[in-house]
């Protein structure tokens, strides 16, 4: 390491503020030489284990948030998953859901460029909170298409119907119907 590990960097402090705000005691992975900082922790989505990754870079002044579901899309369902994720993007314009065609990993991702601004731990929370919410709202719908014979069209129709009936996600004002 070229720099002292005890030196605090701006983005390291920001991620520590985020952790403190959530009252989490996770440790950051600090690469002082590269000036990058990462948090990897387990979260719960609809009773399923998932992973939250928050990465920040001092030189690039960006924060990346990734939420990875604890299940993977079956290979024969990749095309249906692509159709479903595109339909979800019409309902949720914050971040992007992605499926990796190599291993079927399904994740939500959002990157924010903070260059020229003064982000705080609350700034990171404003990325993580909505992303976690969206990942949870769509977890059952995504799992149904990824793991069962359900089609994207049927899954999104069921999701839309649940929204009309006031079920999951309808009280946050962020998911809208077409």
N, C-alpha and C positions, 0 to 999 in steps of 0.2 A: 504494500500500500504506500502510495506516494504522500498521502496526507495523514495527519494524526487522526486515529479513530475517535478521539474525544472531541474533535471539532464538530460543532453542530452546524448543519447546513439549513438553509431556508426551507427546502422541501422536506427535509427530515423533520423539522419542527412542525410543519404543517400536518404531516401524517401523524405525528405524536399528538397534536391537538385533536385530530379526528378520533384517534383511539381513546383519548381521555374523555371526549364528549360522549362517546358510546359506552364509556366505563369498561372498556376491554383492556386486557392485560397482555395482549399478544406482543411479541417482539418484532421489530422491523429488521429486515435484512438490509444492512447498510454496506454499500460498496463505495468507500470514501474516495478511492482512486477514480472511479467512473462517475462519482457523484450521482448515484442512483439509489433509490430506496424502494423497498417492496414489503408489502404485507400480504401474507397468504394465510387465510383462516377458513375454518369450516363454518357454514351457515345452514339453516334449515329452510327448505322450500317445500311447502305442502307436506310436511312430515318426512321428506327425503333429504339425505345429506347432499350438500352442494359445496362449492368452493368459491370464495371471494378473493380476488387478487386486485390489489391496488398498487400501482407502480408510479413513481414520480422521478423526474430527472432534473437536476439542478441546471444543467447547461441547456436543455431543450425547453424547460419551463412548461412541461406538460404533465398531466395526470391521466393515467389509463385505469379504467375500472373494468374488470372482467368477472362475470359470474358464470361458473361452469356447472351445469347440471350433473347429478350423480349417475346418470344413465346415458347411454349412447344410442344413436339412431341406427336401426338395422340397415344393412347395406341395401337391401331391396326396397327400403322406404325413403331413400335419399331424395328422389324426385318429388315425392309427396311432401317431404319435409320442406323442400325449397318452395313449393307452392304455398304451404302453410305459413312459412316465415314471411313471405311476400305479403300475404293477406294480413298478418299481424302488423307488419310495418305500415299498412294503411290505417291501422287503429292506434298505433303507438309510434309517435314520431321522435322519440328520445332514445338514442342509442340504436344498436342493431343486434338482432339475433342472427347467429351464424351456425352453420353445421359444417364440420370438417369432413370432406369426402373421403379422406384417408382412413380415419378411425371412428367417424360418426359422432365425435364430441360435439355437444350442443352448448352454446354459450351466448351470453349477452355481453356486448362491448360498447363502451363509450369513451372517447378521448376528448379532453379539453385542453386547449392551448391557453395558458395563462400569461403569455409573454406580455410584459408591460403593465401587468396588474399586480395587485397585492392579495393573493388568495390566502385563505385561512383554513383551519380544520373544518369550519362550517361550509366552506366552498366544496371540500371533498364530500362532506355529508350530502350536499345538494346534488351530487352525482350518484353516490352510492344508494341513498334512500329511494329515489324513483326507480333506479335500475333493479334493486332488490324487489320493489313492489311489482314492477312489470314481470320480472322473472317468476315471481310467485303467482301472479294473476294468470299467466299463461302456462304454468307448469303442467297442469292436468291435460290441457289441450295439446301441448307439445308431446307429452308422454304418450298420449293416446295414438298420435300419428307415428311417433318414433318406434313404438313397441308393439302395436296391435295392427289389426287389419283395417282400422278406421282410416277413411280418406281425409285429405285436407279439407275438402269441401264440406263433408259431414261434420268434422270437428269444429270448423269455424262457424257453421250454422248453429251448432249446439252452443258454442260460446256466445254468439250474438243473442240467441234465445235466452240464455242465462242472464245476460245483461238487461234484456227487456223485463225479465222477471225480478230484477233487483238482487241477483245473487252476487257472487264474488266480484270484487273490484268495482262495483257500481257506485260506491260512496266516495271514491277518491277524486272524481271529476276529471281524471286524466285519460281514461280509456273511452273512446267514443265509437258509436256505431256509424256505419256507412249510410 
